[in-house]
Amino acid sequence: MNELIQSFLDYLTVECGLSKNTVVSYGNDLKKFSNYLKTQGFDKFETVKQHTVVSFMITEKDRGLSVNSVWRNLVAIRMLYRFLFREGKIPKDITSSIEPPKLWKRLPQVLSQNDVERLLTAPEVEIAKRPGSNRRILEMRNKAILELFYATGARVSEVAGILLSGVNIDYGYIKCKGKRSKERIVPLGIKAIEAIKRYLLDARPGLLMRNEKIPHSAIHNPNSELLFLSRTGKPLRRENIWHIVKHYVRQIGVKTTVSPHTLRHSFATHLLEGGADLRSVQEMLGHVNISTTQIYTHLEKQRLQLIHKTFHPRA
C-alpha cells in the first residue's frame, strides 16, 4: 500500500504540479488511513469496503478532528482511489458515492484595524529600546515581514519564498508564488515599501554575513537569494515566521488566536470595508474561484448589521 501511495504522491507532484506542502499534507492523511486499514486486517486497497472508509472518518471525528479535517482526509482518499482506478490498480472506485461530512461555514478570525496598527508598530518599539544591539537587525526584518503580510495578504509560505528579484521597490509591488506555483503581482503600500527598504539597507546584509557557508561573491549577487533570512543568514522557514507573528501578538496583549493567516484575513476584510471590489480582492489573494473570496463579504455584512443596530432609531 505504501508503494501505491508514493506513486500517487509522485503523480500529484509531477503531473498535477501541487505544492510540496499540499503533497505532504495528503501524504500524512493517507498514511493515517493506511495504518487504520492495517489495524482492520487489510493489506490491499482493492479489498477495502466502502463502510471501512466511513468507519475511518468516524474514528477520526471521535478522535477530536474537526469536520473540515475529516473532509480533507476524505478528499485525499477519494483522489487516491480515483488515481488507482484510472491506473488499473483496483477494479472499482468505492469512494465515488461516499457522501462528504457537512462542512460548517466558519467565519475567519480578523483583527481590528487598531490591533493591526499595534501589531505592526510593535517591532518599532523594540528597535527604539535597543539602538545599538544585534537584536535591532532582527526587529527590522520582523517589521518588514509584518508590514508585507498586511500590505499584500500573502500566505506564510509565499512570504517565506519571496525572492529579491520578485521585489520591485520603485514600482511598489512583489511577485508571490502561490498554490500550484502560480505567480501573481500584488501592490505594496508606502509603509511596507519603507520597512522593506530599511531591511534591505540596514539589516539583510548583516544577516547574510552571518552565514559562513555563503561565498563572498554571493553577497554581491542577490538575485538568486530569498528576501527574508534567519538570524544565521539562512532561508527563513515558515515555522520561524509563525513564531515571529506569535511573539508580537503576545507582546501587544491580543488574547484571541492569531496566526499569519489572520493577517491575510484582515487584509481582505479591511479592503472590502474600505470599498474595494470583490474581484480585485480575489486577484490579490490569488483565489482561483471568487466563491472562496466571498467568505469575507459575510464579515462585511456583520459589520453593517452592527452599525444598523447601533445607530438606526428603529433597529
C-alpha positions as CSV (number, residue, x, y, z in Angstrom):
1,M,0.0,0.0,0.0
2,N,2.9,2.3,0.8
3,E,4.2,1.9,-2.8
4,L,0.8,2.8,-4.3
5,I,0.6,5.9,-2.0
6,Q,4.0,7.0,-3.1
7,S,3.1,6.6,-6.8
8,F,0.1,8.8,-6.2
9,L,2.1,11.5,-4.4
10,D,4.6,11.4,-7.3
11,Y,1.7,11.9,-9.7
12,L,0.5,14.9,-7.7
13,T,3.9,16.5,-7.7
14,V,5.0,15.8,-11.3
15,E,1.8,15.8,-13.3
16,C,-0.6,18.0,-11.2
17,G,2.1,20.4,-10.1
18,L,0.8,20.6,-6.5
19,S,2.9,22.4,-3.9
20,K,5.3,20.5,-1.6
21,N,3.2,21.5,1.4
22,T,-0.1,20.1,-0.2
23,V,1.6,16.9,-1.2
24,V,3.0,16.4,2.3
25,S,-0.5,17.0,3.8
26,Y,-2.1,14.4,1.5
27,G,0.7,12.0,2.3
28,N,0.2,12.4,6.1
29,D,-3.6,11.8,5.7
30,L,-3.1,8.7,3.6
31,K,-0.5,7.3,6.0
32,K,-3.1,7.6,8.8
33,F,-5.6,5.9,6.5
34,S,-3.3,3.0,5.6
35,N,-2.3,2.5,9.2
36,Y,-6.0,2.3,10.1
37,L,-6.6,-0.3,7.3
38,K,-3.8,-2.5,8.7
39,T,-5.4,-2.5,12.2
40,Q,-8.6,-3.7,10.4
41,G,-6.8,-6.5,8.7
42,F,-6.5,-5.0,5.2
43,D,-3.2,-5.2,3.2
44,K,-4.6,-4.2,-0.2
45,F,-6.7,-1.2,-1.2
46,E,-8.7,-3.3,-3.6
47,T,-10.2,-5.4,-0.8
48,V,-11.3,-2.4,1.3
49,K,-15.1,-1.9,1.6
50,Q,-16.9,1.4,1.5
51,H,-18.1,1.1,5.1
52,T,-14.4,0.8,6.2
53,V,-13.7,4.2,4.7
54,V,-16.7,5.6,6.5
55,S,-15.6,4.0,9.8
56,F,-12.2,5.6,9.4
57,M,-13.8,9.0,9.1
58,I,-16.0,8.4,12.2
59,T,-12.9,7.3,14.1
60,E,-11.1,10.4,13.1
61,K,-14.1,12.6,14.2
62,D,-14.3,10.8,17.5
63,R,-10.6,11.4,18.0
64,G,-11.3,15.1,18.0
65,L,-10.7,16.1,14.4
66,S,-12.8,19.0,13.1
67,V,-15.3,18.4,10.3
68,N,-13.0,20.3,8.0
69,S,-10.1,18.0,8.8
70,V,-12.2,14.9,8.3
71,W,-13.4,16.3,4.9
72,R,-9.7,16.9,3.9
73,N,-9.0,13.2,4.8
74,L,-11.8,12.1,2.6
75,V,-10.6,14.3,-0.3
76,A,-7.2,12.7,-0.1
77,I,-8.7,9.1,0.0
78,R,-11.0,9.9,-3.0
79,M,-8.2,11.3,-5.1
80,L,-6.1,8.2,-4.3
81,Y,-8.8,5.8,-5.3
82,R,-9.6,7.7,-8.4
83,F,-5.9,7.6,-9.4
84,L,-5.6,3.8,-8.6
85,F,-8.8,3.0,-10.6
86,R,-7.6,5.1,-13.6
87,E,-4.2,3.3,-13.5
88,G,-5.9,-0.1,-13.4
89,K,-4.6,-0.9,-9.9
90,I,-8.1,-1.5,-8.4
91,P,-11.2,-2.9,-10.1
92,K,-13.5,-0.1,-8.9
93,D,-13.6,3.2,-7.0
94,I,-15.5,2.5,-3.8
95,T,-15.2,6.2,-2.7
96,S,-17.1,7.8,-5.5
97,S,-20.5,7.6,-3.8
98,I,-19.4,8.4,-0.2
99,E,-21.2,11.5,1.0
100,P,-18.8,14.1,2.5
101,P,-19.4,15.3,6.0
102,K,-21.4,18.5,6.2
103,L,-19.0,21.5,6.3
104,W,-19.6,24.2,8.8
105,K,-19.1,27.6,7.4
106,R,-16.9,29.3,9.9
107,L,-16.0,33.0,9.5
108,P,-12.3,33.6,9.6
109,Q,-10.7,35.4,12.6
110,V,-10.0,39.0,11.8
111,L,-8.0,41.7,13.8
112,S,-9.5,45.2,14.1
113,Q,-7.6,47.9,12.3
114,N,-6.5,49.2,15.7
115,D,-5.0,45.9,16.7
116,V,-3.3,45.6,13.3
117,E,-1.7,49.0,13.8
118,R,-0.4,48.0,17.3
119,L,1.0,44.7,15.9
120,L,2.8,46.5,13.1
121,T,4.4,49.1,15.3
122,A,5.5,46.6,18.0
123,P,8.9,45.9,16.3
124,E,9.5,49.7,16.2
125,V,9.2,49.8,20.0
126,E,11.9,47.2,20.3
127,I,14.1,49.0,17.8
128,A,13.9,52.1,19.9
129,K,14.8,50.2,23.0
130,R,17.9,48.6,21.5
131,P,19.6,51.3,19.4
132,G,23.0,49.5,19.3
133,S,22.2,45.8,19.8
134,N,22.3,42.9,17.3
135,R,18.6,42.3,18.1
136,R,17.9,45.6,16.2
137,I,18.6,43.8,12.9
138,L,16.0,41.1,13.6
139,E,13.4,43.7,14.6
140,M,13.9,45.5,11.3
141,R,13.4,42.2,9.5
142,N,10.3,41.4,11.6
143,K,8.9,44.8,10.9
144,A,9.3,44.2,7.2
145,I,7.6,40.8,7.4
146,L,4.6,42.1,9.3
147,E,4.1,45.0,7.0
148,L,4.4,42.8,4.0
149,F,1.8,40.4,5.4
150,Y,-0.8,43.1,5.9
151,A,0.0,45.0,2.7
152,T,-0.3,42.0,0.4
153,G,-2.4,39.4,2.1
154,A,0.3,36.8,1.2
155,R,0.3,33.3,2.7
156,V,3.1,32.4,5.1
157,S,4.6,30.0,2.5
158,E,4.6,32.8,-0.1
159,V,6.3,35.3,2.3
160,A,9.0,32.7,3.1
161,G,9.6,32.1,-0.7
162,I,9.7,35.7,-1.9
163,L,12.9,36.3,-3.9
164,L,14.8,39.6,-4.0
165,S,14.2,39.6,-7.8
166,G,10.5,39.5,-7.1
167,V,10.5,42.8,-5.1
168,N,10.2,46.0,-7.1
169,I,10.6,48.9,-4.7
170,D,10.5,51.6,-7.5
171,Y,7.1,50.5,-8.8
172,G,5.8,49.2,-5.4
173,Y,4.9,45.5,-6.0
174,I,6.0,42.0,-5.2
175,K,5.7,38.7,-7.0
176,C,4.1,35.9,-5.0
177,K,4.3,32.3,-5.9
178,G,1.1,30.8,-4.6
179,K,-0.6,27.4,-4.8
180,R,0.4,25.2,-7.7
181,S,3.3,27.6,-8.3
182,K,1.0,30.2,-9.8
183,E,2.6,33.7,-9.8
184,R,0.7,36.9,-9.1
185,I,1.7,40.5,-8.7
186,V,0.5,42.3,-5.6
187,P,0.9,46.0,-4.8
188,L,2.8,47.2,-1.8
189,G,1.7,50.2,0.3
190,I,4.0,53.0,1.4
191,K,4.6,51.7,4.9
192,A,5.6,48.2,3.6
193,I,7.9,49.7,1.0
194,E,9.6,51.8,3.7
195,A,10.0,48.8,6.0
196,I,11.4,46.5,3.2
197,K,13.8,49.2,2.0
198,R,15.1,49.7,5.5
199,Y,15.5,46.0,6.0
200,L,17.4,45.7,2.7
201,L,19.8,48.5,3.5
202,D,20.4,48.1,7.3
203,A,19.5,44.5,8.2
204,R,19.8,42.0,5.5
205,P,23.5,42.5,4.7
206,G,24.3,41.8,8.3
207,L,22.2,38.7,8.3
208,L,23.8,37.4,5.1
209,M,27.3,37.9,6.6
210,R,26.4,35.5,9.4
211,N,26.1,32.6,7.1
212,E,29.7,31.4,6.7
213,K,28.7,28.9,4.0
214,I,27.8,31.7,1.6
215,P,30.8,32.7,-0.5
216,H,31.7,36.3,-0.6
217,S,30.6,36.7,-4.2
218,A,27.1,35.6,-3.3
219,I,26.7,38.7,-1.1
220,H,27.0,40.9,-4.3
221,N,24.8,38.6,-6.4
222,P,21.5,38.7,-4.5
223,N,19.2,37.9,-7.5
224,S,19.1,34.2,-6.6
225,E,18.6,34.8,-2.9
226,L,15.4,34.8,-0.8
227,L,14.3,38.1,0.6
228,F,14.0,37.1,4.3
229,L,16.8,35.4,6.1
230,S,17.1,33.8,9.5
231,R,19.4,35.1,12.3
232,T,22.1,32.8,10.9
233,G,21.8,34.1,7.4
234,K,19.9,31.0,6.1
235,P,16.5,31.0,4.4
236,L,13.7,31.8,6.9
237,R,11.3,28.9,7.3
238,R,7.5,29.0,7.7
239,E,7.8,27.9,11.3
240,N,10.1,30.8,12.0
241,I,7.6,33.3,10.6
242,W,4.8,31.7,12.7
243,H,6.9,32.3,15.8
244,I,7.6,35.9,14.8
245,V,3.9,36.7,14.5
246,K,3.0,34.9,17.7
247,H,5.8,36.8,19.6
248,Y,4.3,40.2,18.7
249,V,0.8,39.1,19.3
250,R,1.7,38.2,22.9
251,Q,3.6,41.4,23.2
252,I,0.6,43.6,22.4
253,G,-1.7,41.5,24.6
254,V,-4.2,40.2,22.0
255,K,-6.0,37.3,23.6
256,T,-7.5,35.7,20.5
257,T,-5.7,33.1,18.5
258,V,-3.7,34.9,15.8
259,S,-1.6,33.4,13.0
260,P,0.0,34.7,9.8
261,H,-3.2,33.7,8.1
262,T,-5.2,36.1,10.4
263,L,-3.3,39.0,8.8
264,R,-4.4,37.7,5.3
265,H,-8.0,37.6,6.5
266,S,-7.6,41.1,8.0
267,F,-6.1,42.4,4.7
268,A,-9.1,41.1,2.7
269,T,-11.7,42.3,5.2
270,H,-10.3,45.8,5.6
271,L,-10.1,46.2,1.9
272,L,-13.8,45.4,1.4
273,E,-14.7,47.6,4.4
274,G,-12.8,50.4,2.6
275,G,-14.8,49.9,-0.6
276,A,-12.7,47.6,-2.7
277,D,-14.5,45.3,-5.2
278,L,-14.6,41.6,-4.7
279,R,-12.8,40.8,-8.0
280,S,-9.8,42.9,-7.1
281,V,-9.5,41.3,-3.7
282,Q,-9.8,37.8,-5.3
283,E,-6.9,38.7,-7.6
284,M,-4.7,40.0,-4.8
285,L,-5.4,36.9,-2.7
286,G,-4.7,34.6,-5.6
287,H,-8.0,32.7,-5.2
288,V,-9.0,30.7,-8.3
289,N,-12.7,30.9,-7.5
290,I,-14.5,34.0,-6.4
291,S,-16.7,31.9,-4.1
292,T,-13.6,31.4,-1.9
293,T,-13.3,35.2,-1.6
294,Q,-17.0,35.7,-0.8
295,I,-16.5,34.5,2.7
296,Y,-15.2,38.0,3.5
297,T,-18.5,39.6,2.4
298,H,-20.1,37.8,5.4
299,L,-17.8,39.7,7.7
300,E,-18.8,43.0,6.0
301,K,-22.5,42.2,6.3
302,Q,-22.0,41.5,10.0
303,R,-20.3,44.9,10.4
304,L,-23.2,46.7,8.5
305,Q,-25.7,44.9,10.7
306,L,-23.9,46.1,13.8
307,I,-23.9,49.7,12.5
308,H,-27.6,49.5,11.7
309,K,-28.4,48.0,15.1
310,T,-26.4,50.7,16.9
311,F,-27.5,53.8,15.0
312,H,-30.9,53.2,13.4
313,P,-33.7,54.5,15.6
314,R,-36.0,51.5,14.9
315,A,-33.3,48.8,14.7
